[in-house]
Amino acid sequence: SGVYKNLFREVSLVTFIATMVIVYNGITHGYTDLDGVKHTGIIEFLPKLALPLNVFTVTSPSLGLLLVFRTNTSYKRWDEARKNWGMNINHTRDLVRMANTFYDTNGISPEKRADDLNHVALCTWAFVRAMKRHLSPEEEDEAEFRAELYDKLPPQQAEKIIAAAHRPNRALQDLSFAINDLPMHFVRKNEVHSAVTIFEDNLGSSERLLTSPVPLFYSRHLARFLAIWMFLLPLGMYDAFSSSWNHTALIPSMAVISIMLFGIEEIGTQLEEPFTVLPMQAFCDKIYNWCMEIMSWSPGDNGRAMNPVKAEHVYFTEGEANEYANGAPPAY
């Protein structure tokens, strides 16, 4: 586990302190050899290293509250980030489905229709991929981002997105242009554009999470509180292990306790930055595959012939809408 790997220094230090407490108290207040013979301390005038367990009993509720608040806050941030990406996944599919369904094929060749819808699908993917890059550290994703854009998008469009100061905004603008260029009634275009507005909301919510972490003074206070509490705990637990040989059971016990408590704090630290935990690249890849698959479908390709447009619905085709805009009444 990545959590446990990051705890090596803290757990090692607590274990070392527990070992030193046992060695020190053995030297100053006696020890038992391997034959079970008890020996007096070598330096008996030095005080015993121990603390009343009540010290930790009194402070443990406060530490528990701090840990719970930290992990709850961090989990809420992770949950909101995951919901934002869930909305992206849902509405990318919804957008390309509506674009495919509402596309008015009157006077449009199959090749033109396929090219228009393919462009919408690519622009949809370009936004989520630009959002992923926007939320990731530059050293982790910049090279892959540029390579993917040049591989999937026309060169000029890829260059415009890469050169933009705010890349997701540029990708959304390209998507809006692509939707606006589709031959369909403006009412249907507005419905498709509503998904783009949701993308903008998800982007804003994710940027808020990225730029507003848990206050640093809270994180520092919790880390210091937990460190001091754990480093002193071997002194409070020393007498509790008097039944074990030279109190040596204290060492593995402190290692386990430190892993558990420091692990809770580490989990909160990792969840605090949800975009380093979420599999955003996998989300982007799935969105690309789904968008391209949806756009490959066409009316009637399932073997069922499509019914002609009803007279009362003719107005919602692009051709009829253009005639109405030029002054001709709708054909009801």
N, C-alpha and C positions, 0 to 999 in steps of 0.2 A: 504494500500500500504506500502511495506517495505521502500520505499523512504520517505514517510511522517513520518513513525515511527522513522526514524533516525534523523529527524529534530526537535524533541521535545525540546531539550535544546536550540538550536539557536533561534527558534521561541518564546519560552518562555522568553528568555532574551530580545529580541527585544520588545516584548509586555510589559515586565516589565519596560524597559527604557521609552517607550512611556507613560506608566501610571505614572512613576515618574516625567516626564517632565510636565504632566498635573497638578499633585499635587503640584509640586514646583512652577510653574508659577501661580497657583491659590492662593497659600499662599503669594507669593511676589507681584503679580500684580492684585489681585482681582479675584472674582469668582461670579457665579450666583447660588442662592439657588434653591430649588425645586419649590418655589413660583414665580420664575422669578425675584426676587429682587437681584440687583447687590450689592456686598460688596467690599470694598477696601481691598488691600492686608494687611496681618498682619505684614509682614517684608518687607516694601516697598523699603528699601535702597539696597537690593540685586538685582543683574542684572537679566534680563529675559533670560531664556534658549531658545535660538533660533539661527538659522543660516540662511544666505541668501540661497534661493533655487538655485541660480546660481552656488553655489559650487558643487551641485550634477548634475546640467545640464552640467557643463564643464567636469566632471569626468565620467559621465555615458557612453559615447562612448567607452572610454578605458576599462571600466569594461565589457561592452557588447562584445567587441572584445575578451577579455580574456575568457569569458564564452563560446563564440561560438567556439573559437579555441580548448578549452578543450573538449567540447562535440563532436565536429567533429573528433578530434583525437581519443577519446575514442570509438566513434562509428565505425571508421575505424578498430580499433583493434577487436571489437566485430564481425564486418562483416567478417574480415579475418579468425577469429577463426571459425565462422559458416561455411564459405566456406571450410575450411580444413575438418571439420566433414562431410560436404556434399560430398566432394570428397571421404572420407572414406566410406560413405554409398554406393555411386555409384560403387566404384571399388571393394568393398567386394562382392557385387552382381555380378559384371562383372567377378571377379576372379573365384568364385565358378561355375558360368555358363560355363566359358571356360573349367574349369577342368572337369566338368560333361560331356560336349560335346566332348572334345578332348580325353577323356579316351579311350584307345584301349582295347577292351574286348576280343581280340583274345587269347584264351588259359587261360582266367581269369574267375574264378567262380563268380557268382553273389554275394556271401558272401564276397569274397576278394574285389570286386569292391565297395561294400557298405562300407566296413571297411576303404578302402583307402580314399574314398570321404568324409566319416564322419570325418576322421582325418584332412583332409584339411579344412573342415568347422570349426572344433573346433579350429584349429590353427589360422584361420582367425579371429574368434571371440576373441581368447586369445590376439591377438595383440591390437585390439581396446580397449579391457577391460584393458590391461596393460597401454595403452596410457592414458586412462581416469584416472587411479590411478596415473600415472606419473604427470599429470597436476592438481591433486587435493591435498588439504592439507592432511597430513598423518592421523590426528585425525578424519577426516571425512570419510575416505574410506578404510583404511588399513584392518580392520577386515572383512568388506564385500567383499573386493577383495580376500583375502585368502579363505574365505568360498566359493565363487563362483568358484575359480579355482579348489579347491579340490572336488567340487561337479560335475564339468563338464569335467575336464581333468584327464588323468591317474595320479596317485600319483607322480610318478617320474618326469613327465613333469611339473606338478604344482610346485613341490619343486625346480626344476631348475629355473623356471621363478621367483619365490619368492626370491630365493637366489641371483639372478643376481644383479650386481651393476646398470645396466641399463635394466630394465625389458622389455620395448618395443623392444629393440634390440634383446634380447634373444627370445622373442615371434616371431619376424620377422625371426630370424634364423631358428626356428622350422618350420615356414611356408615354408621357402625356402627348407629345407630338405624334407618336405612333398610333395611339388610340384616336386622336383627333383626325388622323388621315384615313381612318377606316370608313368604308362606305356603309353607313347606317344612320338611322334617324337620331336627331340630337337627344331625344329623350333616352334612348338606349345608350348613347354615348355617355350621358350624365350618370347612368347607372354603373357603367364600367369605370368611370372616373371616381366613383365613390370608393372603390377599392384602393385607388391611388392615395386618396385622402387618409385611409386607414394606415397605409404604409408610412405616410408622413408622421402620423401619431405614434406608431410603433418606434420609428426612428427617434423621435423626440423623447419618448419615455426611456429608451435605451441610452441615449446621450445623458439624460439626467442621472441614471445609475452609474454611468462611467465617470462623470465629473463630480459626483457628490458621494464619496465613500463615507463610511462610518467615521465620525469625528476622531482625529488623531489623538486628542487628549484622552478620550475614553479608551481607545485601544492600548495606549501606553500605560494608563493606570491599571487596567486589567492585567496586562503582561507583567508589570512590576509586582502587583499584589500577588498574583499566582506564583511568580518566581520566588519571592521572599517566603511565602507560605510553604511552598514545597521544599525549599532549601532548609528550612527550620524544622520541618516535620520529622525527620529522623531523630531529632532530639526529644520530641514529644512521644514518639513511638518506641523509644529505646527500652523503657521498663516493661512495656506490654509484651516484649518477646523474651522475658527473663527465663521462660521455661525451655527455650531452645539453647543449643550449645553455644555459649559465649554470645548470645543474642544474634547469631548469624542469620536467623530467619528474617531479620530486619532488612537485609540487602535485597533479596528477590521481592519482598513485599513492597519496598519503596520503588523498585523498578516498575512493578505492575501498576502501582498507584500513580506514579508520575506519567506513565504512558497513557493511562485513562484520562487524567485531568489535563495534561498538556495536549492530549489528542483532541479534547473538546474545543480548546482554544484554537488549535490549528485548523480544525474543521471550520470554525467561524471565520478564520482569516482567509481560507481558500474560497469559501462561499461568498465572502464580501465582494470579490471580483468575479461575478458569474460568467463573464465572457471568456475567461481563461479556462473555465470548466466545461461550458456547454460545447457540444460537438457542432459548431457552426458550419464547418466545411462540409460535414455530412448533410446538414440541412440544405445547404446551397446545391450540392450535387443532386439530392433528391428533387428539389424544386426544378432544376434544369431538366431532369429526365421526365418528370411529370408534365411540365409545360410543353415540352416538345412532343410528348405522346398525345396529349389532348389536342394540340394543334394539327396533328396528323389525321385526326378523324374528320369526316365530312358527312353532310346530310345524306342519308340513304345508303351509306356503306355497310349497314347491318342487314341489308336485303329487304328492308321495308321502305316502300316508296313514300316520299314526302307528299303530303297534301298541298294543293295550291293555296296561295295566300287568300284568305277570305276578303270579301269586299270591304268589310268594316275595319280590316287590319291593314289595308293597302297603304294607308297614310304613314305607317311606321317603316316603310321601305325608303331607302335613300332616294330612289328616283322620283317617287311620288312627293316626297318632302321637298325636293328641289323645285318641282313644278308648282307646289303650293307656295313656296317662298317667292316664286316669280309671279304670283297672282292668280294661279289656277286653283279652283276649289278642290277639296279632296273628293275622290270618287266613292261616295257612299251609295 
